[in-house]
Amino acid sequence: MRTESCDYFIVGSGMAGLISAIRLASCGSVFLVTKKRLEDCNTNFAQGGICCVQDPSDDFDSHVKDTLVAGAGLCNEKVVRAIVEDAPARIRDLESYGVSFAKSQDGSGYDLGREGGHSARRILHAGDITGARIEEALINKVRQDSRIRICEYTMVIDLITMKFLQEPGQNRCLGAYVLNEKSGEIYAVRSPHTILATGGCGKVYQYTCNPDVATGDGVALGWRAGAQVANMEFIQFHPTCLYHPQAKRFLISEAVRGEGANLTDRNGNPFMEKYDSRGALAPRDIVARAIDSEMKRTGAPCCFLDIRFKGKEFLQKRFPKIYETCLSFGVDMANDLIPIVPAAHYSCGGVRAEINGETSLPGLFAIGECACTGLHGANRLASNSLLEAVVCAYRCAEKLAEDKLALPDHLHIPDWQYGTAVASDEVVLVAHNWTEIRTCMWDYVGIVRTDKRLQRALHRLANLRKEIREYYFDYLVTPDTLELRNIALVGELIVCSARQRKESRGLHYTLDYPEIKRIARDTIMKR
């Protein structure tokens, strides 16, 4: 088995991973792996934009306050303020990498959008494909830098630690075993600094607007290696995913509501004011629960967005991708109500990390959606995710640039042990277990929860994880097996975290404990 060595090993090719690679390229050797193509990541699907105070009538204090309110008492205010105040400098960095944000009609400043939970317009965007524009610019940047080595279609199997090697002294991360999907080769990556930037875990649920790669790999890897995870019960369900049998995971951006769209029943009657005085611009947890409640109350399969009053010209200019996609499914935003349903969207929990990515396991860093920094608390404020990714990636690189640690020469990584594993002739088991996990999570650990549902989910997941472990050791590993193993573990972490929280706070709403406790505490899990 070969071993690759590098100063900085980065797992993931979304905004957080690419920016950290760009910033670290001048400090040492960078090796970045991603399990599909570089562009296959959550960043590429981000429509709305990135938060940054720009309007003279807006200020940092207001952005901080909006974030804290949305986070329902669990945000770390020091982290929130640091990220909010770093925003203007990081926007300038993105522009220097080639990202162009939409400008106002007179060209005097940015065309700022507004989304749910925000008290002002502060969303910089590139139409309705902001994430794709950012990802495109960052990919061009890393591909042009010969100091950054990139391996696509490469998936991490497990992290390697001192404890795994049975070495004395403090446990720390030393790198990872990885699988090349194209060749089937398993090899080791040896590095004093491993950065998890693997994105979210939306595919744990049956209905999600996340891409297929969002299987919670970073959280699963960190947990198995011994890192702490926090607040996994806080799964954000985006209120408005296009409801159509052929529309796989297409999101109707919150920016549509920011431009005045109403949430209605099939007859065009608005209903959000019954649930919150902010109407359609209430935070996502409130809106998602309201839609869920209306669907259950009426028996309707979906609710609707109504932005017909804006007219075709405005909609085609402001939301070209959304307009075009809806039209391809027979929905004209200018004339028709848009059918929508909630879908799993974002994980506010993750590997517990500082703002610079440091985790409880030395040598391991986590940034972006797979990390829990304290910014989002119990509910993420719209468009704070891209901001967190760029700020934390920058701060992580800044921290690692000062750390000249090298691993001792005597630390030898042993060959991968295949044991008696053979090629599988039972791949149907993977597909079946995959479906069963996602259905279980949707039915029992969704927008509204109960103790009974959580207990049932835990029982089923425990049985499934036992089956998956047996399968994992009996057959040669494949990307599908690894993803199945990861979503099963992450599903169980979500359930265990949810069972610990005996209250309804933010994204965690349970009928058994509808009140919010006076004292807010993180749900921290340790191995």
C-alpha positions as CSV (number, residue, x, y, z in Angstrom):
1,M,0.0,0.0,0.0
2,R,1.3,3.4,-0.9
3,T,1.3,6.4,1.4
4,E,1.0,10.0,0.3
5,S,2.4,12.7,2.6
6,C,1.4,16.3,2.7
7,D,1.4,19.3,5.1
8,Y,-2.3,20.0,4.7
9,F,-4.9,17.3,3.9
10,I,-8.3,18.7,2.9
11,V,-11.4,16.6,2.5
12,G,-14.1,18.3,0.5
13,S,-14.4,20.7,-2.5
14,G,-17.1,23.2,-1.5
15,M,-16.4,26.8,-0.6
16,A,-14.7,26.0,2.7
17,G,-12.4,23.3,1.3
18,L,-11.4,25.3,-1.8
19,I,-10.7,28.5,0.1
20,S,-8.6,26.8,2.7
21,A,-6.6,25.2,-0.1
22,I,-6.1,28.5,-1.8
23,R,-5.0,30.2,1.4
24,L,-2.6,27.3,2.5
25,A,-0.9,26.8,-0.9
26,S,1.8,29.2,-0.1
27,C,2.5,27.6,3.3
28,G,3.2,24.0,2.3
29,S,2.1,21.0,0.3
30,V,-1.7,20.8,-0.1
31,F,-3.6,17.6,-1.0
32,L,-7.3,18.0,-1.6
33,V,-9.6,15.0,-2.1
34,T,-13.3,15.0,-3.0
35,K,-15.5,12.0,-3.5
36,K,-17.0,13.1,-6.9
37,R,-16.1,16.1,-9.1
38,L,-15.0,19.3,-7.5
39,E,-18.3,21.0,-8.3
40,D,-20.4,18.2,-6.7
41,C,-21.0,20.0,-3.4
42,N,-23.6,21.9,-1.5
43,T,-22.0,25.3,-2.3
44,N,-22.8,24.7,-6.0
45,F,-26.5,24.5,-5.2
46,A,-26.7,27.6,-3.0
47,Q,-29.1,30.0,-4.6
48,G,-29.8,32.9,-2.3
49,G,-26.4,34.5,-1.5
50,I,-24.1,35.5,1.2
51,C,-24.7,37.9,4.1
52,C,-22.7,41.0,4.5
53,V,-23.6,44.4,6.0
54,Q,-23.3,47.0,3.1
55,D,-26.3,49.3,3.3
56,P,-25.6,52.6,5.2
57,S,-28.9,52.1,7.1
58,D,-27.7,48.6,8.3
59,D,-25.0,47.7,10.8
60,F,-23.1,44.8,12.4
61,D,-25.2,45.0,15.6
62,S,-28.4,44.4,13.6
63,H,-26.9,41.4,11.8
64,V,-25.6,40.0,15.1
65,K,-29.0,40.5,16.7
66,D,-30.9,38.8,13.8
67,T,-28.5,35.8,14.0
68,L,-29.0,35.5,17.8
69,V,-32.8,35.7,17.5
70,A,-32.9,33.0,14.8
71,G,-30.5,30.9,16.8
72,A,-33.0,30.7,19.7
73,G,-30.5,31.3,22.5
74,L,-27.8,28.8,21.5
75,C,-25.5,31.0,19.4
76,N,-22.1,31.9,20.7
77,E,-22.3,35.7,20.5
78,K,-18.5,36.1,20.4
79,V,-18.4,33.8,17.3
80,V,-21.4,35.5,15.7
81,R,-19.8,38.9,16.0
82,A,-16.4,37.8,14.8
83,I,-17.9,36.2,11.6
84,V,-20.3,39.1,10.9
85,E,-17.5,41.7,11.3
86,D,-15.1,39.7,9.1
87,A,-17.7,39.7,6.2
88,P,-16.6,42.8,4.3
89,A,-13.0,41.7,4.0
90,R,-14.0,38.2,3.0
91,I,-16.3,39.5,0.3
92,R,-13.3,41.5,-1.1
93,D,-11.4,38.2,-1.1
94,L,-14.1,36.5,-3.1
95,E,-14.1,39.3,-5.6
96,S,-10.4,39.1,-6.0
97,Y,-10.9,35.4,-6.9
98,G,-13.2,36.4,-9.7
99,V,-16.7,36.3,-8.1
100,S,-19.0,39.1,-9.4
101,F,-22.0,40.0,-7.2
102,A,-25.0,41.7,-8.7
103,K,-24.9,45.5,-8.6
104,S,-27.7,48.0,-8.0
105,Q,-29.4,49.5,-11.1
106,D,-27.4,52.8,-10.8
107,G,-24.2,50.9,-10.2
108,S,-23.5,52.7,-7.0
109,G,-23.4,49.5,-4.8
110,Y,-24.6,45.9,-4.5
111,D,-28.1,44.8,-5.3
112,L,-28.9,43.6,-1.8
113,G,-31.6,40.9,-1.2
114,R,-33.5,40.2,1.9
115,E,-34.5,36.8,3.4
116,G,-36.4,35.4,6.3
117,G,-35.2,36.5,9.8
118,H,-33.3,39.5,8.4
119,S,-34.3,43.0,9.5
120,A,-32.5,44.6,6.5
121,R,-31.4,43.9,3.0
122,R,-27.9,42.4,3.3
123,I,-27.7,39.5,0.9
124,L,-25.1,39.8,-1.8
125,H,-26.1,37.5,-4.7
126,A,-25.3,36.6,-8.3
127,G,-28.8,36.2,-9.5
128,D,-30.2,32.9,-8.2
129,I,-27.1,30.9,-8.8
130,T,-24.7,32.6,-6.3
131,G,-23.2,29.3,-5.0
132,A,-22.5,28.1,-8.5
133,R,-20.7,31.4,-9.4
134,I,-18.6,31.2,-6.3
135,E,-17.8,27.5,-6.8
136,E,-16.8,28.2,-10.5
137,A,-14.4,31.0,-9.5
138,L,-12.8,29.0,-6.7
139,I,-12.4,25.9,-8.9
140,N,-10.6,28.0,-11.6
141,K,-8.4,29.4,-8.9
142,V,-7.3,26.0,-7.4
143,R,-6.9,24.4,-10.8
144,Q,-4.5,27.1,-11.8
145,D,-2.3,26.6,-8.7
146,S,0.3,23.9,-9.2
147,R,0.9,23.8,-5.5
148,I,-2.5,22.3,-4.8
149,R,-2.8,18.6,-5.7
150,I,-6.4,17.5,-6.4
151,C,-7.9,14.0,-6.5
152,E,-11.5,13.7,-7.5
153,Y,-13.6,10.5,-7.1
154,T,-11.7,9.8,-3.9
155,M,-13.5,9.0,-0.6
156,V,-12.1,8.9,2.9
157,I,-12.8,5.6,4.6
158,D,-11.6,6.5,8.1
159,L,-9.2,8.9,9.8
160,I,-6.0,7.5,11.3
161,T,-5.1,8.4,14.8
162,M,-2.4,7.7,17.4
163,K,-5.0,5.6,19.3
164,F,-5.6,3.5,16.1
165,L,-1.9,2.9,15.8
166,Q,-1.7,2.1,19.5
167,E,1.0,4.8,20.0
168,P,1.6,6.2,23.5
169,G,0.8,9.8,24.3
170,Q,-2.0,12.2,23.4
171,N,-4.3,11.0,20.7
172,R,-4.2,13.0,17.5
173,C,-5.2,12.7,13.9
174,L,-2.4,11.6,11.5
175,G,-4.3,11.4,8.2
176,A,-6.6,8.9,6.6
177,Y,-7.2,5.8,4.6
178,V,-8.8,6.7,1.2
179,L,-10.5,4.9,-1.6
180,N,-10.1,5.8,-5.3
181,E,-13.5,5.1,-6.9
182,K,-12.1,4.7,-10.4
183,S,-9.3,2.3,-9.7
184,G,-10.5,0.7,-6.5
185,E,-7.1,1.4,-4.8
186,I,-7.0,2.0,-1.1
187,Y,-4.0,4.1,0.1
188,A,-3.1,6.2,3.1
189,V,-2.6,10.0,3.4
190,R,-0.2,11.0,6.1
191,S,-0.5,14.6,7.3
192,P,-0.1,16.6,10.6
193,H,-3.2,18.7,9.6
194,T,-6.4,17.2,8.3
195,I,-9.3,19.5,7.4
196,L,-12.8,18.2,7.1
197,A,-14.9,20.4,4.8
198,T,-17.3,17.7,3.6
199,G,-20.6,19.7,3.8
200,G,-23.9,18.5,5.1
201,C,-26.0,15.4,5.7
202,G,-29.3,16.1,3.9
203,K,-29.3,12.6,2.3
204,V,-30.0,11.1,5.7
205,Y,-33.6,12.1,5.0
206,Q,-36.0,10.8,2.3
207,Y,-36.7,14.3,1.0
208,T,-33.9,16.8,0.7
209,C,-32.7,19.6,-1.5
210,N,-29.1,18.6,-1.0
211,P,-27.0,16.9,-3.7
212,D,-26.4,13.2,-3.5
213,V,-22.9,13.7,-2.0
214,A,-24.4,15.2,1.3
215,T,-24.2,12.0,3.4
216,G,-22.7,13.4,6.6
217,D,-19.2,12.0,5.9
218,G,-17.3,14.6,7.9
219,V,-19.4,14.1,11.1
220,A,-19.1,10.3,10.8
221,L,-15.4,10.4,10.2
222,G,-14.8,12.8,13.1
223,W,-17.0,10.8,15.5
224,R,-15.3,7.5,14.7
225,A,-11.9,9.1,15.3
226,G,-13.0,10.4,18.7
227,A,-13.9,14.1,18.0
228,Q,-16.8,15.6,19.9
229,V,-20.0,16.4,18.0
230,A,-22.6,18.9,19.1
231,N,-26.3,19.9,18.4
232,M,-27.0,17.2,15.8
233,E,-30.7,17.4,16.6
234,F,-30.9,20.8,14.8
235,I,-31.7,19.9,11.2
236,Q,-33.0,22.8,9.2
237,F,-35.8,21.9,6.8
238,H,-36.0,24.4,4.0
239,P,-39.7,25.4,3.7
240,T,-39.9,25.7,-0.1
241,C,-38.7,22.8,-2.3
242,L,-40.4,22.5,-5.6
243,Y,-43.2,19.9,-5.4
244,H,-43.2,17.9,-8.6
245,P,-42.6,14.2,-9.3
246,Q,-39.8,14.9,-11.7
247,A,-38.2,17.8,-9.8
248,K,-35.5,16.1,-7.8
249,R,-34.3,18.4,-5.0
250,F,-34.9,21.7,-6.7
251,L,-35.0,24.5,-4.2
252,I,-37.1,27.7,-4.5
253,S,-34.8,30.2,-2.8
254,E,-35.8,32.1,0.3
255,A,-34.9,35.2,-1.7
256,V,-38.3,34.7,-3.5
257,R,-40.0,35.3,-0.2
258,G,-37.6,38.1,0.3
259,E,-39.0,39.8,-2.8
260,G,-42.5,39.6,-1.4
261,A,-43.8,36.1,-2.2
262,N,-46.7,34.8,0.0
263,L,-47.2,31.3,1.3
264,T,-50.7,30.2,0.4
265,D,-53.1,27.3,0.0
266,R,-54.1,26.0,-3.4
267,N,-56.7,28.8,-3.7
268,G,-54.1,31.5,-3.1
269,N,-55.1,32.3,0.4
270,P,-52.1,33.4,2.6
271,F,-51.8,31.5,5.9
272,M,-48.4,32.5,7.5
273,E,-49.9,35.4,9.5
274,K,-51.8,32.9,11.6
275,Y,-48.4,31.5,12.8
276,D,-46.1,34.5,13.0
277,S,-46.4,38.3,12.7
278,R,-43.5,38.3,10.3
279,G,-45.5,36.3,7.8
280,A,-43.6,34.6,5.0
281,L,-40.3,36.3,6.3
282,A,-40.3,34.4,9.6
283,P,-37.3,32.2,10.3
284,R,-37.1,28.9,8.5
285,D,-38.0,26.7,11.5
286,I,-41.3,28.6,12.0
287,V,-42.2,28.6,8.3
288,A,-41.4,24.9,7.8
289,R,-43.6,24.0,10.8
290,A,-46.4,26.2,9.6
291,I,-46.3,24.5,6.1
292,D,-46.2,21.1,7.8
293,S,-49.1,22.0,10.0
294,E,-51.2,23.3,7.0
295,M,-50.5,20.1,5.0
296,K,-51.6,17.9,7.9
297,R,-54.6,20.0,8.7
298,T,-55.9,20.1,5.2
299,G,-54.6,16.8,3.9
300,A,-53.0,18.6,0.9
301,P,-49.8,17.2,-0.5
302,C,-48.2,20.6,-0.7
303,C,-48.6,24.3,-0.2
304,F,-47.8,27.2,-2.6
305,L,-45.8,30.3,-3.2
306,D,-47.4,33.3,-4.8
307,I,-45.2,35.9,-6.4
308,R,-47.4,36.5,-9.5
309,F,-47.7,40.2,-8.7
310,K,-44.1,40.9,-9.5
311,G,-44.6,40.1,-13.2
312,K,-42.6,38.2,-15.8
313,E,-39.9,40.8,-16.6
314,F,-38.8,41.1,-12.9
315,L,-38.9,37.4,-12.2
316,Q,-36.9,36.4,-15.3
317,K,-34.3,39.0,-14.4
318,R,-34.0,38.4,-10.6
319,F,-34.6,34.6,-10.7
320,P,-33.6,33.4,-14.1
321,K,-32.6,29.8,-13.1
322,I,-35.7,29.3,-10.8
323,Y,-38.0,30.8,-13.5
324,E,-36.5,28.6,-16.2
325,T,-36.6,25.4,-14.1
326,C,-40.2,26.0,-12.9
327,L,-41.3,26.6,-16.5
328,S,-39.7,23.3,-17.5
329,F,-42.1,21.6,-15.1
330,G,-45.1,23.4,-16.3
331,V,-45.2,26.2,-13.7
332,D,-45.0,29.8,-14.9
333,M,-44.1,31.9,-11.8
334,A,-45.6,35.0,-13.4
335,N,-49.0,33.3,-13.8
336,D,-49.1,30.2,-11.6
337,L,-48.9,29.4,-7.9
338,I,-45.6,27.5,-7.2
339,P,-46.2,24.1,-5.5
340,I,-43.8,23.6,-2.6
341,V,-43.0,21.3,0.3
342,P,-40.4,21.4,3.1
343,A,-37.2,19.3,2.6
344,A,-34.1,18.6,4.7
345,H,-31.7,21.4,3.9
346,Y,-28.9,22.2,6.5
347,S,-27.3,20.8,9.6
348,C,-26.7,23.3,12.4
349,G,-24.8,20.7,14.4
350,G,-21.6,18.9,13.5
351,V,-18.1,18.3,14.6
352,R,-17.6,20.7,17.5
353,A,-15.1,23.3,16.4
354,E,-13.7,26.7,17.1
355,I,-14.0,29.5,14.6
356,N,-10.6,28.5,13.3
357,G,-11.7,24.9,12.8
358,E,-9.9,23.4,15.8
359,T,-11.7,20.3,17.1
360,S,-11.3,18.3,20.3
361,L,-9.0,16.0,18.4
362,P,-5.5,17.5,17.9
363,G,-4.5,17.6,14.2
364,L,-8.2,17.5,13.1
365,F,-10.0,20.6,11.9
366,A,-13.6,21.0,10.7
367,I,-15.0,24.0,8.7
368,G,-18.2,24.7,6.9
369,E,-21.5,22.8,7.3
370,C,-19.8,19.7,8.9
371,A,-18.6,21.9,11.8
372,C,-20.6,23.3,14.8
373,T,-18.9,26.6,15.6
374,G,-21.7,28.3,17.6
375,L,-22.7,30.6,14.8
376,H,-26.1,29.1,14.0
377,G,-27.2,27.9,17.4
378,A,-30.6,26.2,17.2
379,N,-31.5,27.6,13.7
380,R,-29.4,29.1,11.0
381,L,-30.2,32.5,9.8
382,A,-30.7,32.6,6.0
383,S,-27.4,33.0,3.9
384,N,-25.2,32.9,7.0
385,S,-23.8,29.5,5.8
386,L,-21.7,30.8,2.9
387,L,-20.4,33.5,5.2
388,E,-19.4,31.0,7.8
389,A,-17.6,28.9,5.2
390,V,-15.4,31.7,3.9
391,V,-14.6,33.2,7.3
392,C,-13.8,29.9,9.0
393,A,-11.8,28.7,6.1
394,Y,-9.7,31.9,6.2
395,R,-9.2,31.7,9.9
396,C,-8.4,28.0,9.7
397,A,-5.7,28.7,7.1
398,E,-4.4,31.6,9.2
399,K,-4.1,29.3,12.2
400,L,-2.4,26.5,10.3
401,A,0.0,28.8,8.6
402,E,1.5,29.5,12.0
403,D,1.7,25.8,12.9
404,K,4.9,24.2,11.4
405,L,4.2,20.8,13.1
406,A,5.6,17.8,11.3
407,L,4.8,14.2,12.2
408,P,7.7,12.1,13.6
409,D,9.4,9.9,11.1
410,H,8.9,6.7,13.1
411,L,5.1,6.9,12.8
412,H,4.4,4.3,10.2
413,I,0.9,3.8,8.8
414,P,0.1,0.1,8.4
415,D,-1.3,-1.3,5.2
416,W,-5.1,-1.5,4.9
417,Q,-6.4,-4.8,6.1
418,Y,-8.7,-6.5,3.7
419,G,-9.1,-9.6,5.9
420,T,-11.4,-12.2,4.2
421,A,-13.5,-9.6,2.4
422,V,-14.7,-10.4,-1.1
423,A,-16.6,-8.6,-3.8
424,S,-20.3,-8.3,-2.9
425,D,-23.0,-10.3,-4.6
426,E,-25.6,-8.7,-2.3
427,V,-25.6,-5.1,-3.4
428,V,-29.4,-5.0,-3.1
429,L,-28.9,-5.0,0.7
430,V,-27.1,-1.6,0.4
431,A,-30.0,-0.1,-1.6
432,H,-32.6,-1.5,0.7
433,N,-30.9,-0.3,3.9
434,W,-30.3,3.1,2.3
435,T,-34.0,3.5,1.6
436,E,-35.0,2.2,5.0
437,I,-32.7,4.6,6.9
438,R,-34.0,7.7,5.0
439,T,-37.6,6.7,5.3
440,C,-37.2,6.1,9.0
441,M,-35.5,9.5,9.6
442,W,-38.2,11.3,7.6
443,D,-41.1,9.6,9.4
444,Y,-39.8,9.6,12.9
445,V,-37.2,12.4,13.2
446,G,-38.6,15.1,10.9
447,I,-40.0,18.6,11.5
448,V,-42.2,17.5,14.4
449,R,-41.0,14.9,16.9
450,T,-42.1,12.8,19.9
451,D,-40.3,10.6,22.3
452,K,-42.1,7.5,20.9
453,R,-41.1,8.3,17.4
454,L,-37.5,8.9,18.4
455,Q,-37.4,5.6,20.4
456,R,-38.7,3.7,17.4
457,A,-36.1,5.4,15.1
458,L,-33.3,4.5,17.5
459,H,-34.4,0.9,17.7
460,R,-34.5,0.6,13.9
461,L,-31.2,2.4,13.3
462,A,-29.5,0.2,15.9
463,N,-30.6,-2.9,14.0
464,L,-29.6,-1.4,10.6
465,R,-26.2,-0.4,11.9
466,K,-25.6,-4.0,13.1
467,E,-26.4,-5.3,9.6
468,I,-24.3,-2.6,7.9
469,R,-21.3,-3.5,10.1
470,E,-21.5,-7.1,9.2
471,Y,-21.8,-6.2,5.5
472,Y,-18.9,-3.7,5.8
473,F,-16.5,-6.4,7.1
474,D,-17.7,-9.2,4.8
475,Y,-17.3,-7.4,1.5
476,L,-14.8,-5.1,-0.2
477,V,-15.5,-1.5,0.5
478,T,-17.2,0.7,-2.1
479,P,-18.3,4.3,-2.1
480,D,-21.9,3.1,-1.7
481,T,-21.0,1.0,1.3
482,L,-19.1,3.9,2.9
483,E,-22.0,6.4,2.4
484,L,-24.5,3.9,3.8
485,R,-22.2,3.4,6.9
486,N,-22.0,7.1,7.3
487,I,-25.7,8.0,7.0
488,A,-26.6,5.2,9.5
489,L,-24.2,6.6,12.0
490,V,-25.2,10.3,11.5
491,G,-28.9,9.3,11.7
492,E,-28.2,7.7,15.0
493,L,-26.3,10.8,16.3
494,I,-29.3,13.0,15.3
495,V,-31.7,10.7,17.2
496,C,-29.5,10.5,20.3
497,S,-29.0,14.2,20.4
498,A,-32.8,14.8,19.9
499,R,-33.6,12.4,22.8
500,Q,-31.3,14.4,25.1
501,R,-33.1,17.7,24.4
502,K,-36.2,17.8,26.6
503,E,-37.6,21.0,25.2
504,S,-38.6,22.6,21.9
505,R,-36.0,25.1,20.7
506,G,-35.3,26.3,17.2
507,L,-35.3,23.5,14.7
508,H,-36.0,20.8,17.4
509,Y,-39.7,20.7,18.0
510,T,-41.2,17.9,20.1
511,L,-44.9,17.5,21.1
512,D,-43.8,16.0,24.4
513,Y,-41.8,19.1,25.5
514,P,-43.4,22.1,23.7
515,E,-41.9,24.7,26.0
516,I,-38.4,26.2,25.8
517,K,-36.2,25.9,28.9
518,R,-34.9,29.1,30.5
519,I,-31.3,28.0,30.3
520,A,-29.9,27.2,26.9
521,R,-27.3,24.4,26.6
522,D,-25.6,22.7,23.7
523,T,-26.0,19.0,23.2
524,I,-22.4,17.7,23.3
525,M,-21.7,14.1,22.5
526,K,-18.4,12.3,23.3
527,R,-17.2,8.8,22.5
